[in-house]
Amino acid sequence: MASGFGLTGGPSRCFPFWQEVLACYVVNTNADDSSGKSKCKPVLEDYYECLHHRKEAAKVTALQAAYRRREAETPRDQAPSAGQIRSLGLLDKSAKEVGVERASLVPSVESNKTT
């Protein structure tokens, strides 16, 4: 907010917060006594949050972590176990035994041999 102008030429998105900070300082401080600055801390925190989004980022990170923990705790419905997958017998067999044929467009080792 060095210039006070936003990307589209108007005021920046945090300009209203900056106006509140200035108004708070004008009302609560003077040239001789600056002890009123402590009254402006909440307004200043709002301005900093508008600039940097640190509280929002922390909240999003906490929500994502809670979501991932919840997903890890609940098992998938009807997910096959490792034993069920192995019992199908497809992992240790060759392609001919399983009945899988190569497509004719996909080159293989045999099609690349020259005679």
VOGU-3710 file (C-alpha; in Angstrom, 3 decimals, decimal comma):
1> masgfgltgg> 0,000/0,000/0,000  2,847/2,357/-0,683  0,865/4,382/-3,206  -2,621/3,827/-1,798  -3,910/2,735/-5,187  -5,162/-0,754/-5,978  -4,560/-2,840/-9,071  -7,486/-1,302/-10,935  -6,503/2,291/-10,146  -8,975/2,828/-7,317
11> psrcfpfwqe> -8,228/2,647/-3,612  -6,484/-0,506/-2,408  -8,459/-3,236/-0,677  -7,046/-2,307/2,746  -7,536/1,441/2,426  -10,732/1,521/4,571  -8,854/-0,280/7,368  -6,021/2,248/7,082  -8,544/5,083/7,412  -9,877/3,505/10,609
21> vlacyvvntn> -6,325/3,267/12,008  -5,656/6,933/11,239  -8,993/8,007/12,716  -8,241/6,058/15,880  -4,825/7,702/16,221  -6,277/11,169/15,636  -8,959/10,692/18,281  -6,839/8,952/20,938  -3,429/10,654/20,698  -2,019/14,149/20,564
31> addssgkskc> 1,420/15,719/20,201  2,146/15,627/23,939  0,628/12,279/24,932  0,761/9,121/22,827  -0,586/6,735/25,490  -3,838/6,379/23,531  -2,117/4,181/20,934  -2,958/1,111/22,996  -6,652/1,741/22,260  -5,915/1,359/18,549
41> kpvledyyec> -4,388/-2,146/18,717  -7,546/-4,034/17,549  -7,979/-1,690/14,588  -4,287/-2,000/13,711  -4,525/-5,816/13,897  -7,446/-5,715/11,454  -5,345/-3,634/9,065  -2,401/-6,045/9,301  -4,730/-8,992/8,736  -6,050/-7,304/5,605
51> lhhrkeaakv> -2,499/-6,849/4,336  -0,986/-10,242/5,204  -3,880/-12,702/5,873  -1,896/-14,508/8,582  -4,893/-15,383/10,772  -6,831/-16,591/7,746  -3,907/-18,741/6,590  -3,516/-20,245/10,076  -7,230/-21,047/10,204  -7,169/-22,688/6,761
61> talqaayrrr> -4,097/-24,737/7,726  -5,794/-25,921/10,930  -8,961/-26,855/9,035  -6,995/-28,797/6,419  -5,054/-30,664/9,104  -8,272/-31,566/10,929  -9,838/-32,733/7,657  -6,829/-34,920/6,825  -6,815/-36,423/10,337  -10,519/-37,188/10,036
71> eaetprdqap> -10,040/-38,806/6,620  -7,174/-40,931/7,940  -9,238/-42,091/10,942  -12,292/-43,228/8,999  -11,783/-46,296/6,802  -13,003/-46,314/3,222  -16,295/-48,059/2,663  -15,940/-51,394/0,875  -12,207/-50,992/0,281  -10,546/-54,328/-0,524
81> sagqirslgl> -7,846/-55,506/1,827  -4,371/-56,474/0,637  -5,231/-60,141/1,129  -8,297/-59,866/-1,086  -6,247/-58,269/-3,843  -3,564/-60,980/-3,663  -6,212/-63,744/-3,661  -7,260/-62,743/-7,176  -4,054/-64,335/-8,423  -3,304/-61,724/-11,039
91> ldksakevgv> -0,063/-60,399/-9,610  2,126/-63,473/-10,011  0,867/-64,668/-13,406  2,103/-63,792/-16,865  0,019/-61,840/-19,362  -0,825/-65,026/-21,332  -2,120/-66,805/-18,229  -4,312/-63,879/-17,237  -5,603/-63,467/-20,779  -4,420/-59,925/-21,350
101> eraslvpsve> -3,510/-59,236/-24,955  -1,410/-56,353/-26,184  -3,035/-53,881/-28,493  -1,799/-54,039/-32,066  -0,886/-50,337/-32,105  1,377/-50,531/-29,080  4,894/-51,619/-30,085  6,401/-54,558/-28,275  9,824/-56,168/-28,137  8,813/-58,814/-30,668
111> snktt> 7,560/-56,259/-33,219  10,864/-54,355/-33,073  13,055/-57,341/-33,902  14,416/-57,365/-37,427  14,834/-60,641/-39,245
//
